[in-house]
Amino acid sequence: MPATGATNQPAARTPSSLVAYALVALLLLAVAISLPIALVSMVQDVSHEAGHTYFLVKPAAGAVPTMLLHAQLINLSELEGTVQLRVSGAQLCLPALRCPATTRV
């Protein structure tokens, strides 16, 4: 049995709780707006074709290439004064070529 004078009305919201609700709503709005932008950017990065690959050493005409070395420019930062390169190499050893085990790419 309820005490005399007690009401079942919800407690009045204080100004601090209204500010908290407004801040949470703004945060959710910011996330909702930035999520599609982030997803589109991520898809573009993943599906973006890799940069140009430059061959540093080309075999002579008619020769079979036994080593290939590829260097790719990834990032150029003028502010930091740095360059990022991706370098990959491969060695082709056919039985007729008899590549020594100590040969490095």
PEBEL-V25848 format. One record per residue. N is the residue number from 1. SS is DSSP state (alpha for helix, beta for strand, coil for the rest). NEAR is the number of other ideal C-beta (glycine too) atoms within 8 Angstrom. D_FIRST is the distance of its C-alpha to the first C-alpha in whole Angstrom. Layout:
# PEBEL-V25848
((N | SS | NEAR | D_FIRST) (N | SS | NEAR | D_FIRST))
This chain:
# PEBEL-V25848
((1 | coil | 2 | 0) (2 | coil | 5 | 4) (3 | coil | 5 | 7) (4 | coil | 4 | 9) (5 | coil | 4 | 12) (6 | coil | 6 | 10) (7 | coil | 4 | 12) (8 | coil | 4 | 12) (9 | coil | 4 | 16) (10 | coil | 3 | 18) (11 | coil | 4 | 20) (12 | coil | 4 | 23) (13 | coil | 6 | 26) (14 | coil | 6 | 29) (15 | alpha | 6 | 32) (16 | alpha | 6 | 33) (17 | alpha | 8 | 31) (18 | alpha | 9 | 33) (19 | alpha | 8 | 36) (20 | alpha | 8 | 35) (21 | alpha | 8 | 34) (22 | alpha | 8 | 37) (23 | alpha | 8 | 39) (24 | alpha | 8 | 38) (25 | alpha | 8 | 39) (26 | alpha | 8 | 42) (27 | alpha | 8 | 43) (28 | alpha | 8 | 42) (29 | alpha | 8 | 44) (30 | alpha | 8 | 47) (31 | alpha | 8 | 47) (32 | alpha | 7 | 47) (33 | alpha | 8 | 50) (34 | alpha | 8 | 52) (35 | alpha | 8 | 51) (36 | alpha | 7 | 53) (37 | alpha | 8 | 56) (38 | alpha | 8 | 56) (39 | alpha | 8 | 56) (40 | alpha | 8 | 59) (41 | alpha | 8 | 61) (42 | alpha | 8 | 60) (43 | alpha | 8 | 62) (44 | alpha | 8 | 65) (45 | alpha | 7 | 65) (46 | alpha | 6 | 65) (47 | alpha | 5 | 67) (48 | coil | 6 | 70) (49 | coil | 3 | 73) (50 | coil | 5 | 74) (51 | coil | 7 | 77) (52 | coil | 5 | 81) (53 | coil | 8 | 82) (54 | beta | 7 | 86) (55 | beta | 8 | 88) (56 | coil | 6 | 90) (57 | coil | 7 | 93) (58 | coil | 3 | 94) (59 | coil | 8 | 97) (60 | coil | 4 | 100) (61 | coil | 4 | 101) (62 | coil | 3 | 101) (63 | coil | 6 | 100) (64 | coil | 7 | 97) (65 | coil | 7 | 94) (66 | coil | 9 | 93) (67 | beta | 10 | 91) (68 | beta | 10 | 88) (69 | beta | 11 | 86) (70 | beta | 11 | 84) (71 | beta | 10 | 82) (72 | beta | 13 | 80) (73 | beta | 10 | 79) (74 | beta | 7 | 75) (75 | beta | 7 | 74) (76 | beta | 7 | 76) (77 | beta | 8 | 74) (78 | coil | 5 | 77) (79 | coil | 4 | 74) (80 | coil | 5 | 74) (81 | coil | 5 | 78) (82 | beta | 7 | 77) (83 | beta | 7 | 78) (84 | beta | 8 | 76) (85 | beta | 8 | 78) (86 | beta | 7 | 77) (87 | beta | 8 | 80) (88 | beta | 7 | 81) (89 | beta | 9 | 84) (90 | beta | 7 | 85) (91 | beta | 10 | 88) (92 | coil | 10 | 90) (93 | coil | 7 | 92) (94 | coil | 6 | 94) (95 | coil | 4 | 97) (96 | coil | 4 | 100) (97 | coil | 9 | 99) (98 | coil | 6 | 98) (99 | coil | 8 | 95) (100 | coil | 5 | 96) (101 | coil | 4 | 92) (102 | coil | 4 | 93) (103 | coil | 7 | 92) (104 | coil | 3 | 89) (105 | coil | 7 | 88))
